[in-house]
Amino acid sequence: MKNRIISSIILVLIFVPFILKGDIYFTGLILTVGLIAFKELFDLKLKKKKLSLLIEILAYLAVGFLILNNYQSKEFVLVLDYRILTFLIFIFMIPLVLVGNNEKYNLQDALYLLGSVLFIGLSFNLVILIRNYSINHFIYFVVITFFTDIFAFFTGKLIGKNKLAEYISPNKTIEGFIGGTIVGTFAGINYYFAVINSQALFIPVFIATFTLSLIGQIGDLIFSQIKRYYQQKDFSNLIPGHGGILDLFDSLIFVIITSILFISIL
């Protein structure tokens, strides 16, 4: 617990100035964090099967390209560029023919890399785009995630008795899930009306905030299931008390990608 608290304080001191500064400084930080997150996901694959150095380099370049896509935009516009998707499909599918050896590189490898690149690249790209669009909205999503996570943890510790998903994450409880959702929703709504728009309609804001709080916790469980499948306790040991980047940002990633469903009404 001590290491977790110290790490959290250090992370706040690092991230807050970059969030406030924005622009190329924040973009650079998120690019770095995103590449580390991809490495953690990629390393799970590499522990089971070594891939060629060229494939690894192409994967990292593809992730970096996606994270930086349209990074200077100040407007939040959802545009799917099929040229990018086609390019990525070619990158990971063509080697199936060039390598010509399923032991070295097969369809499962290609789909794992394609899915990982798209997931990490688009997720961290959205982090940049939302911060560019509105720092207040970005902090709103962080507030929901933070208060949901912290109160799910403490509620579960204090009164948690009924397991939520014991096979996936033995320490999570139904009581913690409910406590985190209540406090995360309450904190998010209060921040929204105090900082973003005091005249907004309550019901849409409540629905959005409540849903994001739920999704953040589901995202946590999804990443826990990934670790369970690969028999990993943490994605890495980069951050004492937390684990890896993906252990730290698991809930926020899903809050951010779900936020695009509500951004037009918020």
N, C-alpha and C positions, 0 to 999 in steps of 0.2 A: 504493500500500500504506500509506503514511504517513497519508493522509487517512482510509483505511478504519479504521485502528487508533484514530486520534484520535476519529473518529465513534463507534466502538464503545464507547470508554471513556465518552464523554459520554452515550450512550444508556443504558448500565448505571447511571450516576449518576442519570439521570432516572427510569428505570423501576423500579429496585429499591425505592426508598422507597414508591412507589405500590403495588407488589405486596405489600409487607409491611404497609402500612396497610390495604389492601382497602377494602371498603364503597363509599361514594359517591365517594371519591377515585379509586379504581381504575376504577370505572364511568365516571366523567367522562373519564379518560384514554383508556380503550378506545373510548368513544363518539367522541372526537375523532379518534383514530387510524383507527377504522373509517370515518368520514366522509371522511377524507383518502384512504383506500384506495379507497373508492367513486369519489371524484373522479378518481383515476388511471385507473380502469377506464372510467369514463364519458367521460373526455377522449379516449380512443381512438376512441370512437364519434363524438364531436363533431368530431374532425379530418377525418372523412369526410363528416359531414352535420350541419348545425346544426339543433337542435330548439327548440321554443318554450320560453320562459322558464317557463311554467306547468308543462310536463312536467318540466323540470329540478327545479323546486321540489318537485313531488309526489314525484319519485324520491328526493331527499335526505330528505324527511320520512318516506317509507316505510322507508328504510334506518335512520334514527334510531329509528323506532318498533320495528323488529325487533330492533335491538341492545339496546334498553332493555326488551324484553318480559320480564316476570317477573324483572327484574334484582335484586330484593331477596331472592329465594329462596335459602335455605341448603341446600336438598335438591336433589339432581340427579334430576329426574323428567322422563322423555321423554314429552311430551304434544304432539300435533299439533293445533293449533287451526285447523280448516277455515274459521272465520270470517275469520281473518287472511288466509289464502290467497285466499279469495273476494274480499275487499276489494282485495287487490293485483292480482288478475286484472282486476277492474273498472277500477281506476285506469289501467292501461296498455292495456286492450282497448277500452274505451268511446271514447277519443279517435279510434280508427280510423273511427268513424261520425261523430263531431262534426267532425273535421277534414275528412274526406271527400276527401282528396287524397294519393295514394300517394307523390307527390314530396316532400311535407312530412312525412308520418308514415304508415308502413306496418307490416305484420305483422312484418317483420324487426326494425324499430325496437322494436316493442312486446315481442317475445320477448327481444331483447337486454337491454332495461331490466328486464324481469321476472326474467330469469335472474341478472343482475348484482345486483339488489336482494336477491333471495333468498340468493344465494351469500355476499355480503359481510355482509348483515344477520344471517343465521343463524350464520355463522362467528364473528363477533366477539361475538355473543350467547353462544355457547358458551364463549368465553374468559372472560367474566364469570361465567357459571354454574359453570364448573369451579373458578375461583378462589374463589368463594363456598362451594362444596362442600368444598374442601380445598386449602389453600395447598401442602401437601406433594405432592399429586397434580399440581397445576399446575406446580410446579417440576420434578417428575419428567418431564413432557412437554417442558418447556423444556430440561432436561439432555439428553434424547435428541436433540432437534433441534440444539442447539448443538454437541455433540460429533460428531454425524454430519456436520454441515455443515463444521466446521473441519477435521476429519481427512480428509474427502473432498477438500477443497481442497488440503491439504498433501500427502496421499498422491499425488494426481494430479500435483502440481507436482514431486515428488521422483522418482516411479517410473512415472508414467502414460505409457503408450505406445499403448494401444489405445483408440480413440474409442468412447464409449458411445452417443451419438446425435448424430453430427457435424452433421447438418442443423439440428437443434433448438438444440444448444448445443455449439459446436466445441471448447470447452476442457475439457469433462467427459470423463473416461476410465473405463474398466471398473475399473482398479486403484483409482481414487479412490472409485468407488461401493462397491467391496468393503471398502476401508479404512475409509470412513466408517461403513458398516454394522456392521463388527466393533467399532469403538471406541464408536460410539453405543449399540450393544446392551450392551456391557460396562459403560459408564458408567451407563446407565439401570438395569440390573439391580442394580448395586452401590448406587446411590442408593436404589432401592426397598427393598432388604433392610436397609440401614443406617438409613433414616429412616421408612419407611412401615409395613412389616410384616416383621419378621425371621423370623416363623414361617410365612410363605406358602409354598405349593408352588412349586418352581422352574420346572417345565415351563410352567404357564400364564403366569407372569411372563416367562419367556424368549420364548414365542410372541408375547405382546403387545408386548414391547419390540422384538423383532426386526422384527415387522411394521410397527410405527410408524416405525422407522428407515428401512425400505424406502420406506414411503409418503411420508415427508418428502422423500426425494430424487425420487420420482416427481412429487410436487407441484411441486417446483422446476422439473422439466422441463415440466410442464403450463403453468406461467406463462411459461416461456421460449418455448414454442410459441405462446402468445398474442402475445407481443412479436414473434416472428418473423412471424406472420401480419400484424401491423400495422406491420411494418418499424421497430420501436422497439428501441433498445439497452437502455434502462431505462424503467420506468414514469414516472419523473420524475427531477429532479435535486435533490430535497429534502434528501437525506442524502449528503454528500460521501463518495465511495468505495464507497457501497452502491447509490445510485440513489434509488428511491422507497420508500414504505411497503410496497408489494407485493413489491418486490425484497428487502426485508429480512425480511418475514414469510411469504414464499411457502411455505417448508417447514413452519413452525409452524402455519399455517392448516390444512394437510392432516393434520398430526399431531393437531391438536385435533378436527377433525371426524371423524377415524377413531377417536379415543379412545372415542367413545360405544359402539363395538362391544365394548370391553373393560372399560369402567368398572365393570360389575357384578362382574367377577372380580378387580379390582384394589383 
